[in-house]
Amino acid sequence: MALLSFTMDYIIEKCQEAKLWLYEEVAFSVGLQYLAWTFYSIIFILFATGFTHLVAPQAVGSGIPEMKTILRGVVLKEFLTFKTLMSKVVGLCSSLGSTLPIGKEGPFVHIASIVATLLGKLTSFRGIYENESRRSEMLAAACAVGVAGTFAAPIGGVLFSIEVTATYFAVRNYWRGFFAAVCGALVFRLLALWFKNEETITALFRTSLRTDFPFDALELLAYSFIGVVCGFGGALFILLHRKIILFTRKQKRMTMFLQKNRFIYPGLVALVISSLTFPPGLGQFFAGSLTSRQAINELFSNITWTSGQADNLAEEEIISHWKHPDTNIYVNLVIFIIMNFWFGAICNTLPIPAGVFVPVFTVGAAFGRLVGEGMAAWFPDGIPSGNVIRKIVPGGYSVVGAASLSGSVTRTISTSVIVFELTGQISHVLPAVVAVLIANAIANQLQPSFYDSIIKLKRLPYLPDIVSSKSSTWNVYVEDIMVTDVQYVSFVSSYGHLKDLITKSIHKSYPLVDSPDSMILLGSIQRFELERILLLHLSYDQKILMSNSDEDTPGTRTPNSELSTAQNSRAPSPTTIPALTVTESSPARSSRFQVLKVDEVQGGGGANRLPNPFRMRFSKSSNSLTELSEEAKEEQTYHTLQLPLRSILKNSSSTSSMGKASSTSDLKTSINAYYEQFRNQRKDSIVEDMPFVINKGSFQNLAKKVRLPPEPVKVKNLPADKQQLWEEQQLSDIIDWEGCQIDPAPFQLVERTSLHKVHSLFSLLGLNHAYVTNAGKLVGVCGLKELRKAIQGRIDAQANGKPNDEEDDSEVEDIDPQDLKVVPSVDQDYTLVNTTNPQLSRDTELHTFNLSEV
């Protein structure tokens, strides 16, 4: 991540320098300068828009709201893929290269999360990726690395990731996040040391503020004032951003037109902003030629601009950017704050990768600089504190203002730590923390955080926080919001039922019950496990045994209706082999198949011929072999073995026994001599069986009746009708659960669990669903979607209440909250109904949660 961040910064810096170089090259014509200044930004913004839309639209925006949703247990499709990574990297480099006020931190957190996900899919990290809990831990560490790789701030990065992305944080991930963030920040700064010719490893925005006496105690009032103003400013920024988006959504015709012509809105915004920042135009009054990074460096500088005294040329150049002959520094800072304030809000509505941290960080630094310069002009010699008088340091006010406004917008306290790591100064830690706390307290009362606002605008399936612990969520139970029509798998289900279940539903896991009658919950099974066993059972690559009928004609093989799989079925019973009858040769008997004994003495012309002990004879007719002549018999005889008969009782030289040995050496010599006889002599064969011949007329019938078992055949090689028949038989089988991974202890709730407690459990454990049981019997399931709708409905009910209507208040106060019940309607809305007095519910509309707009 450090290498990727450094490479992106290098590309962005070169693109921004190219814009300034092109502007200076056409200095001979103001018109050409305007065209070069504006069209450069327009081209980069349009390229980022088109590339992001074509490759992966999920890369649009910051990415932190989506990461908050994912870490809550929701799966967002195509959000952590390689295509999204490429779209995010290229789109972010292009959008930042246009010099528009766009941040890098949020998109880079998204990039780090994608890289962590892709690394988890590798072989060495596959165990982490397959474990959902470990995968969430890796994503949490990736968010910390994303911040650390952007600002080289490992401590602030870890704290920022915890505050932004996690409601409940596992302490065991703390050191892992720190370790990864420190490694990323260290490598990021080492690359800058090696390739940017820096002297040593320093802070990203290095400052040289006074550390021996940084501020006076009375200055804490000024720092607190900065926190108050930044609190209101952060809420106003969030409100302005939301109003811009809602305004475009309400204009239906304009929205449809911009969706069809998606390059018009980004191009128009880029044209307006680049025209306003044109240096010879309005940009000369608020340092329009500076990029965000250059502006932050100058705002943190340790010089007083109002004094107009510069010690060197570098300080003189800084003052010249913020000083104009027709205005003063205060006016320029006010214009800078106003312009960049709404620039940042409108740029975050563009369909490009864009962050919000750097724009508000820059605006906060400018406001702090404005207060610091005012304090320096008000107290030119400093605030007296005893016998020591120290001058005001406006750069310290700028640091505090940057932390306050960025903290109020993102609703984090860690920005006070990030600015210390960015500047390398920790002397202003106390005023910065005080101002950030004040800003967060004020902004929290007015608006949600910027990321929560985007979650609501995008309608992401994020579980909102319960506003108050004293709310009526304690009186709403899980039985009121659970889904009773549960799709389950029973232990005695067939593969056909499993196929219908997977086809008609899209759930990630399914409950396993013992039977549809008892509905006792046995466990939970993941969807991919069910798909795996179904795919293996219905695979056409399986080999099956096809049994053949005995009445088939020779040369034909027709499979029976019963097909058996070679792996999991018993082989069909073998066909009965016809018996072989051995009889003596008889001239008066004729049969289809005969095995006849050969006469030992042949008469006639065969007297001088040696008898053939094994001869297979095939007759062309059903007549006896005696009707043939000797020559014909010889032609029809197979000569299998030509050996003379030998008596078994005849002595042989090889049967000599060994003599008695008088010693061990004599015994060894006798054994060697005995076995030496078998090597030097040829042992004659002894034929013990009587020779037989087989009538050729019965050979074909023998071949017809005697058949080998059929060989296994793959299902895909069968005809289409046989494949369908086989599949129907397979679907009717009972599921074999052997080898299937079953979670024996899924998370369970009881029916009377309160909504507040369910919310705490889902947030703490990162659950996305829980089964509701009653004495072990499955009665329903409560998912993250149902819980989110119920809580959001309660929040909307409190927000849309009528406190000024006395009639409604009096009627509602007379109702006992325990008698209210949330009843789901057909259109998936929830309505509060009085269970003890239904007539009161019909006469008085308690509230209906309009979930279609949540």
Stockholm file with secondary structure:
# STOCKHOLM 1.0

chainA/1-854         MALLSFTMDYIIEKCQEAKLWLYEEVAFSVGLQYLAWTFYSIIFILFATGFTHLVAPQAVGSGIPEMKTILRGVVLKEFLTFKTLMSKVVGLCSSLGSTLPIGKEGPFVHIASIVATLLGKLTSFRGIYENESRRSEMLAAACAVGVAGTFAAPIGGVLFSIEVTATYFAVRNYWRGFFAAVCGALVFRLLALWFKNEETITALFRTSLRTDFPFDALELLAYSFIGVVCGFGGALFILLHRKIILFTRKQKRMTMFLQKNRFIYPGLVALVISSLTFPPGLGQFFAGSLTSRQAINELFSNITWTSGQADNLAEEEIISHWKHPDTNIYVNLVIFIIMNFWFGAICNTLPIPAGVFVPVFTVGAAFGRLVGEGMAAWFPDGIPSGNVIRKIVPGGYSVVGAASLSGSVTRTISTSVIVFELTGQISHVLPAVVAVLIANAIANQLQPSFYDSIIKLKRLPYLPDIVSSKSSTWNVYVEDIMVTDVQYVSFVSSYGHLKDLITKSIHKSYPLVDSPDSMILLGSIQRFELERILLLHLSYDQKILMSNSDEDTPGTRTPNSELSTAQNSRAPSPTTIPALTVTESSPARSSRFQVLKVDEVQGGGGANRLPNPFRMRFSKSSNSLTELSEEAKEEQTYHTLQLPLRSILKNSSSTSSMGKASSTSDLKTSINAYYEQFRNQRKDSIVEDMPFVINKGSFQNLAKKVRLPPEPVKVKNLPADKQQLWEEQQLSDIIDWEGCQIDPAPFQLVERTSLHKVHSLFSLLGLNHAYVTNAGKLVGVCGLKELRKAIQGRIDAQANGKPNDEEDDSEVEDIDPQDLKVVPSVDQDYTLVNTTNPQLSRDTELHTFNLSEV
#=GR chainA/1-854 SS CHHHHHHHHHHHHHHHHHHHHHHHHTTTCHHHHHHHHHHHHHHHHHHHHHHHHHHCGGGCBCSHHHHHHHHTTCCCTTSSSHHHHHHHHHHHHHHHHTTCSCBSHHHHHHHHHHHHHHHHTSSTTHHHHHSHHHHHHHHHHHHHHHHHHHHSCHHHHHHHHHHHHCSSCCGGGHHHHHHHHHHHHHHHHHHHHHHSCCSSCCCTTCCCCCCSSCCCTTHHHHHHHHHHHHHHHHHHHHHHHHHHHHHHHHCHHHHHHHHHSTTHHHHHHHHHHHHHTCTTTGGGGTTTTSCHHHHHHHHTCSSCTTTCCCSSHHHHHHHHHHCCTTSCHHHHHHHHHHHHHHHHHHHTTSSSBCBSHHHHHHHHHHHHHHHHHHHHHHSTTCEEETTEEECCCHHHHHHHHHHHHHHHHHTCSTHHHHHHHHHSCCTTHHHHHHHHHHHHHHHHHHCCCHHHHHHHHHTCCCCCCCSCTTSGGGGCBHHHHSBCSCCCEETTCBHHHHHHHHHHCCCSEEEEESCTTTCBEEEEEEHHHHHHHHHHHTCTTCEEEEEECTTCCTTCCCEEEEEEETTTSCCCCCCCCCCCCCCCCCTTCCCSSCEEECCSSCCGGGTTSCCCSEEEECCSSSSCGGGSCHHHHHHTEEEEECCCCCCTTSCCGGGCCCCCCSSHHHHHHHHHHHHHHHHHSCCCCCCCSCCEEECGGGHHHHHHHCCCCCCCEEGGGSCHHHHHHHHHHHHTSBCCCTTCCCBSSCCEECTTCBHHHHHHHHHHHTCSEEEEEETTEEEEEEEHHHHHHHHHHHHHHHHTCCTTCHHHHHHHHTSCGGGEEEEECTTSCEEEEESSCHHHHHHSCCCEECGGGC
#=GC SS_cons         CHHHHHHHHHHHHHHHHHHHHHHHHTTTCHHHHHHHHHHHHHHHHHHHHHHHHHHCGGGCBCSHHHHHHHHTTCCCTTSSSHHHHHHHHHHHHHHHHTTCSCBSHHHHHHHHHHHHHHHHTSSTTHHHHHSHHHHHHHHHHHHHHHHHHHHSCHHHHHHHHHHHHCSSCCGGGHHHHHHHHHHHHHHHHHHHHHHSCCSSCCCTTCCCCCCSSCCCTTHHHHHHHHHHHHHHHHHHHHHHHHHHHHHHHHCHHHHHHHHHSTTHHHHHHHHHHHHHTCTTTGGGGTTTTSCHHHHHHHHTCSSCTTTCCCSSHHHHHHHHHHCCTTSCHHHHHHHHHHHHHHHHHHHTTSSSBCBSHHHHHHHHHHHHHHHHHHHHHHSTTCEEETTEEECCCHHHHHHHHHHHHHHHHHTCSTHHHHHHHHHSCCTTHHHHHHHHHHHHHHHHHHCCCHHHHHHHHHTCCCCCCCSCTTSGGGGCBHHHHSBCSCCCEETTCBHHHHHHHHHHCCCSEEEEESCTTTCBEEEEEEHHHHHHHHHHHTCTTCEEEEEECTTCCTTCCCEEEEEEETTTSCCCCCCCCCCCCCCCCCTTCCCSSCEEECCSSCCGGGTTSCCCSEEEECCSSSSCGGGSCHHHHHHTEEEEECCCCCCTTSCCGGGCCCCCCSSHHHHHHHHHHHHHHHHHSCCCCCCCSCCEEECGGGHHHHHHHCCCCCCCEEGGGSCHHHHHHHHHHHHTSBCCCTTCCCBSSCCEECTTCBHHHHHHHHHHHTCSEEEEEETTEEEEEEEHHHHHHHHHHHHHHHHTCCTTCHHHHHHHHTSCGGGEEEEECTTSCEEEEESSCHHHHHHSCCCEECGGGC
//
